[in-house]
Structures are given as C-alpha cells and as structure tokens.
Amino acid sequence: MTTSTPDSRPDRRSVHAPLRRPARGGAVRRRPALDDDRGSATAEYAVVILAAVAFAGVLVAVMRSGEVQAILTDLVRGALSL
C-alpha cells in the first residue's frame, strides 16, 4: 500500500481524493477503491502460470502411466520401422 504525499502537479490525484465538485451544487463523489486496477495484469499472469503448472503436473502423471508408455513405445517403433 502506498502512502499519499502532496503532489505539486494538479492532474495527479490520490485514490481517495475527491473528484471535482459539480458546477450546480451536487454532492462530492469519491473515486471507489475498486476502480484502481494497478497490478491486475500481474495477478492475471500469476493465475495463468499456476494453471500451466497444474496442467504440466497432470500431463506428467499421465505420461508416467504404464499404458500410455506402452502406446507411445509402440507408436515410435512403428514410425521407425517404415
């Protein structure tokens, strides 16, 4: 979490800073914290990597089974005998 410090640039606002007051006396709106999507790409990459690792684990488990090894061995022998 970052700390808010005063910024001399007027175009930079803190996440919790109020937006500009409407011209005709409306209420001040605050920017919801859920609109802040910084770091979302990193989280998405992490989820994809975890899914890929889980899929690789399942694939290794399947490839180590005796039945699959026999099928692959027969396939390779058949391809080499041509």
trRosetta pair geometry for C-beta under 8 A, 3 or more apart (Angstrom, degrees):
i j d omega theta_ij theta_ji phi_ij phi_ji
4 14 4.3 19 -129 -118 131 137
4 15 7.9 -128 -81 27 118 78
4 16 7.2 -93 -53 41 153 105
4 17 8.0 158 -149 -49 146 97
7 12 4.5 -53 111 83 157 130
9 12 4.7 68 84 4 107 108
13 17 4.2 -133 -173 64 96 138
13 19 7.8 31 -158 -96 169 57
13 31 7.5 113 117 -2 131 144
14 17 4.2 114 51 -29 82 102
15 31 6.4 -121 -172 89 53 119
15 33 6.2 60 158 -114 124 71
15 36 5.5 -13 -125 -67 126 138
16 30 6.8 -5 -159 -164 55 118
16 31 7.5 -135 -103 57 21 90
16 33 7.6 1 -78 -78 81 93
17 31 7.4 20 63 17 62 114
18 21 7.7 24 139 -61 124 74
18 28 4.6 -11 -161 174 136 122
18 29 7.1 130 -159 75 80 39
18 30 5.6 -63 -106 -92 66 72
19 28 7.2 165 56 -169 67 73
19 29 5.1 -11 38 75 119 90
19 30 7.2 179 -2 -107 84 23
19 31 6.3 109 -48 -48 101 88
21 26 7.1 169 -176 65 70 74
21 28 5.6 -48 -97 -92 82 84
22 25 7.1 -46 86 48 95 20
22 26 3.5 24 44 34 137 118
22 27 7.9 30 15 44 115 36
31 35 5.8 -92 176 48 93 139
32 35 5.1 108 72 -13 83 99
33 36 5.9 -40 -173 13 52 115
37 40 4.5 -30 -179 -13 88 135
39 42 5.1 -50 -162 38 64 117
39 43 6.2 65 142 -23 81 100
40 43 5.6 -53 -149 37 38 112
40 44 6.3 39 152 -21 68 104
41 44 5.6 -53 -148 35 33 112
41 45 6.4 35 153 -19 65 103
42 45 5.8 -52 -150 35 32 111
42 46 6.5 34 151 -21 64 105
43 46 5.5 -52 -150 34 33 114
43 47 6.6 34 153 -19 65 102
44 47 5.8 -52 -150 34 34 110
44 48 6.5 32 152 -17 65 106
45 48 5.7 -56 -148 38 33 111
45 49 6.2 33 154 -20 67 106
46 49 5.8 -54 -146 36 30 111
46 50 6.4 31 154 -18 64 106
47 50 5.8 -54 -149 37 31 112
47 51 6.4 31 153 -19 64 106
48 51 5.7 -55 -149 37 32 112
48 52 6.3 33 152 -20 65 106
49 52 5.6 -53 -147 36 33 112
49 53 6.4 32 154 -18 65 105
50 53 5.8 -53 -147 36 31 110
50 54 6.4 32 154 -18 64 106
51 54 5.7 -54 -148 37 32 112
51 55 6.3 32 153 -18 65 106
52 55 5.7 -53 -146 38 31 111
52 56 6.3 34 153 -21 64 105
53 56 5.6 -51 -146 35 32 113
53 57 6.5 37 152 -22 63 103
54 57 5.7 -51 -152 32 32 114
54 58 6.7 31 152 -16 64 103
55 58 5.8 -53 -150 36 34 110
55 59 6.2 35 151 -20 66 107
56 59 5.5 -54 -146 38 32 114
56 60 6.3 35 155 -21 66 103
57 60 5.8 -52 -147 34 30 110
57 61 6.5 30 154 -18 63 105
58 61 5.7 -56 -151 36 32 112
58 62 6.4 30 153 -18 66 106
59 62 5.8 -55 -147 37 32 110
59 63 6.1 29 156 -18 66 110
60 63 5.8 -57 -142 39 30 109
60 64 6.3 28 158 -21 64 109
61 64 6.0 -59 -149 34 28 110
61 65 7.4 42 151 -38 59 94
62 65 6.0 -42 -164 5 37 114
62 68 5.9 93 156 -44 73 165
63 68 5.8 -117 -127 114 33 140
63 69 7.4 84 173 -69 57 78
63 72 7.9 28 -148 -26 82 153
64 68 7.8 43 49 60 21 121
64 69 7.4 5 -162 -48 23 116
65 68 4.8 78 68 13 94 104
65 69 6.9 -166 90 -8 46 89
66 69 5.6 -59 -146 39 32 112
66 70 6.3 34 157 -22 67 105
67 70 5.8 -54 -151 33 30 111
67 71 6.6 29 152 -17 64 105
68 71 5.7 -52 -149 36 35 112
68 72 6.3 31 154 -15 67 107
69 72 5.8 -57 -145 40 31 108
69 73 6.1 33 155 -22 66 108
70 73 5.7 -53 -144 36 29 112
70 74 6.4 29 157 -17 63 106
71 74 5.9 -57 -151 38 28 110
71 75 6.3 31 151 -22 64 108
72 75 5.4 -53 -146 35 33 116
72 76 6.3 30 156 -17 67 104
73 76 6.0 -55 -146 37 30 107
73 77 6.2 29 155 -17 64 109
74 77 5.7 -55 -143 40 30 111
74 78 6.2 32 156 -20 64 108
75 78 5.8 -56 -148 37 27 112
75 79 6.4 23 154 -18 63 108
76 79 5.7 -55 -146 37 32 110
76 80 6.2 24 157 -14 66 110
77 80 6.0 -60 -143 42 28 105
77 81 6.2 29 158 -25 64 111
78 81 5.9 -57 -143 31 27 111
78 82 7.7 46 155 -40 56 88
79 82 6.5 -36 -170 -3 36 112
